[in-house]
Amino acid sequence: MPNRSVAFSGKKKKKQLQAKREKKQTVLCEGRGFPRSQNSKAPVVSEAILAKVQEGIDNPASESANYLEDILTINQQPGGRGNVNRYNLKFRKQTPEEIEKRKALHYAPIKLLGEEELELETEFFFPPGLDYPMRPEWKKNMSKQELDRNENKHFRLFCEKLDKDFADKDLSLYELNLETWRQLWRVTEMSDILLIIVDARFPVSQFPPYLYYRLVEEANKGIILVLNKCDLIPPSVIVAWEHYFHNKFPKLLVVPFSSMEGYGHRRGMLRMAAEGSLRLVDACEKLIHGSVDLTSWKEKIEEERNIDNEMNQECEAEEVSDIVINTRPEHHERYKDGVLTIGTIGYPNVGKSSLINALMGKKVVSVSRTPGHTKHFQTIFLTQNVKLCDCPGLVFPSTVSMHLQVLFGSFPIAQVRDPIGAVNYVAARLDIPSILKLQHSEVQNETASDTSWTAFYICEAWAMKRGYYTRRKGAPDVSRSANEILRLCLNGHKSLVLFIRPPSYTQNKGDYENDPRAEEIRQIQGVHAAVHEPSVEFPNHACR
Ligand SMILES: Nc1nc2c(ncn2[C@@H]2O[C@H](COP(=O)(O)OP(=O)(O)OP(=O)(O)O)[C@@H](O)[C@H]2O)c(=O)[nH]1
């Protein structure tokens, strides 16, 4: 008789599945070289492994990912309005090895860096020789296909060269979508003045010097560096940055700005950021030498200044500007038809759209906490003879670390595969446990030999404080917690404000604090300056 298969009970099946799951987990854990200790929930990592990990992080060239293949795939997508993904931000993918190495740092004891170690300058992020892709030579009679082919080839060669020339450096993720670069080319071509908008917390990591040389020295454009979000940092740091940029880039005008100055006390109210706007008009006047009359812009600001707070306008989206998708090259005619065209350039999430709304005194472009929200450039008339042109956020080639990219918002937090690693980066620079008033889970454990903070413990403590637990095992949900810590930092939560300083800031801090400019900056910061306010309470969104 043929063998009949034995009936498999539900209980047996359950046991079998459980054994399979356990086996898989052991393999995963061992694969990472993280044996688990008896007392601690966190894996233990030996000094030797940590040293190796650090070595790998310091020298990532050995793990260079072949992202050049991606470029072809990205830029061969069908164009047109139909393809919604055509304008998405695109970066190379991280290799699994890179991710694994970073993960080991979750369990390394954290050592806080000194304030001087947060003093950084341009060259740290933009080593000499770095550049951005320029529009290749073109002729007026070229067909669309010819232009397209030419630009695609030029861009691919640019990326290949960058990859080769900087093989020994840890180049960060930069924009691989040619369509976005085309928009930059078009915006720079059509503008008389360019506003390079940076997050005042990280200015030198978002201001590529090659952009300055190309635009000012070669294309003879006027450029203004806007230190946006200046409400998030002390005025003395802004004063120090102004000195730094004036000395290093003599033709650059620097304007501190806070788009939040335009927000009223009541929710949903928006008005013009008048103080910042006035500084901007002054800077524009210096650059155009009377070629366009800016009186109407100034009058508009004065009018707005005199409006009572109670008369603030409702924060509703008004008629939206002219969205321009045509990026075909054209020769620039200065102050065409007596209109001053001001282009805005910057990394994603630096607040370009907010700045335009704050200049307008009403919501004309939509704002989002998600980077890459603006997909194609739009033009808006500020007054009859001043036109703004908002370019989508662009990530320029640099050596900015992945973690910093996450913290200033050029890489979406939702796509971060290692949020705890990014928390480790913040924790080395900000005392998270005391800012968030965290309690180490091992403090109560008498057998625990070490109660140093690690990124893992920070995320665990925050998860417990907020009541975030995983559904299946009921363990503290460290990923969710890490995500939230990063968001607090990105949005400049009043106490979690990470910012860099210019060289010698700490040494000359007193002078910057007493500089008369500091008072002027306080006015631009408006009522929302985080730096003067006490820490806030968190609303409790606990969920089990
Ligand atoms: N504290 C503070 N937050 C700001 C300021 N300006 C913008 N933000 C916030 O920064 C985030 C991004 O603002 P957006 O204006 O959408 O930035 P964007 O540069 O247009 O972003 P992309 O569309 O990705 O290019 C939003 O959450 C804004 O509320 C500012 O001056 N101060």
The ligand as an SDF file (V2000), in Angstrom:
LIG
                    3D

 32 34  0  0  0  0  0  0  0  0999 V2000
   11.3820   77.2900   11.8970 N   0  0  0  0  0  0  0  0  0  0  0  0
   11.2410   77.5450   10.6040 C   0  0  0  0  0  0  0  0  0  0  0  0
   10.7210   76.5980    9.7770 N   0  0  0  0  0  0  0  0  0  0  0  0
   10.5930   76.8830    8.4580 C   0  0  0  0  0  0  0  0  0  0  0  0
   10.9860   78.1450    7.9220 C   0  0  0  0  0  0  0  0  0  0  0  0
   10.7570   78.1160    6.5790 N   0  0  0  0  0  0  0  0  0  0  0  0
   10.2400   76.9060    6.3040 C   0  0  0  0  0  0  0  0  0  0  0  0
   10.1360   76.1570    7.4090 N   0  0  0  0  0  0  0  0  0  0  0  0
    9.6210   74.7680    7.5010 C   0  0  0  0  0  0  0  0  0  0  0  0
   10.4680   73.9440    6.6830 O   0  0  0  0  0  0  0  0  0  0  0  0
    9.7120   72.9290    6.0200 C   0  0  0  0  0  0  0  0  0  0  0  0
    9.9730   72.9640    4.5200 C   0  0  0  0  0  0  0  0  0  0  0  0
    9.4580   74.1640    3.9690 O   0  0  0  0  0  0  0  0  0  0  0  0
    9.1590   74.3480    2.3910 P   0  0  0  0  0  0  0  0  0  0  0  0
    8.8570   75.7960    2.1840 O   0  0  0  0  0  0  0  0  0  0  0  0
    8.1760   73.3510    1.8850 O   0  0  0  0  0  0  0  0  0  0  0  0
   10.5920   73.9960    1.8050 O   0  0  0  0  0  0  0  0  0  0  0  0
   11.0540   73.8970    0.2660 P   0  0  0  0  0  0  0  0  0  0  0  0
   12.4750   74.3410    0.2330 O   0  0  0  0  0  0  0  0  0  0  0  0
   10.1070   74.6150   -0.6340 O   0  0  0  0  0  0  0  0  0  0  0  0
   10.9770   72.3430    0.0670 O   0  0  0  0  0  0  0  0  0  0  0  0
   10.9580   71.4830   -1.3280 P   0  0  0  0  0  0  0  0  0  0  0  0
    9.5820   71.5740   -1.8520 O   0  0  0  0  0  0  0  0  0  0  0  0
   11.3470   70.1280   -0.8390 O   0  0  0  0  0  0  0  0  0  0  0  0
   11.9800   72.0550   -2.2390 O   0  0  0  0  0  0  0  0  0  0  0  0
    8.2450   73.2050    6.4000 C   0  0  0  0  0  0  0  0  0  0  0  0
    7.9150   72.3310    7.4730 O   0  0  0  0  0  0  0  0  0  0  0  0
    8.2470   74.6480    6.8640 C   0  0  0  0  0  0  0  0  0  0  0  0
    7.2350   74.9270    7.8080 O   0  0  0  0  0  0  0  0  0  0  0  0
   11.5340   79.1400    8.8190 C   0  0  0  0  0  0  0  0  0  0  0  0
   11.9160   80.2400    8.4640 O   0  0  0  0  0  0  0  0  0  0  0  0
   11.6270   78.7690   10.1490 N   0  0  0  0  0  0  0  0  0  0  0  0
  1  2  1  0
  2  3  2  0
  2 32  1  0
  3  4  1  0
  4  5  2  0
  4  8  1  0
  5  6  1  0
  5 30  1  0
  6  7  2  0
  7  8  1  0
  8  9  1  0
  9 10  1  0
  9 28  1  0
 10 11  1  0
 11 12  1  0
 11 26  1  0
 12 13  1  0
 13 14  1  0
 14 15  2  0
 14 16  1  0
 14 17  1  0
 17 18  1  0
 18 19  2  0
 18 20  1  0
 18 21  1  0
 21 22  1  0
 22 23  2  0
 22 24  1  0
 22 25  1  0
 26 27  1  0
 26 28  1  0
 28 29  1  0
 30 31  2  0
 30 32  1  0
M  END
$$$$
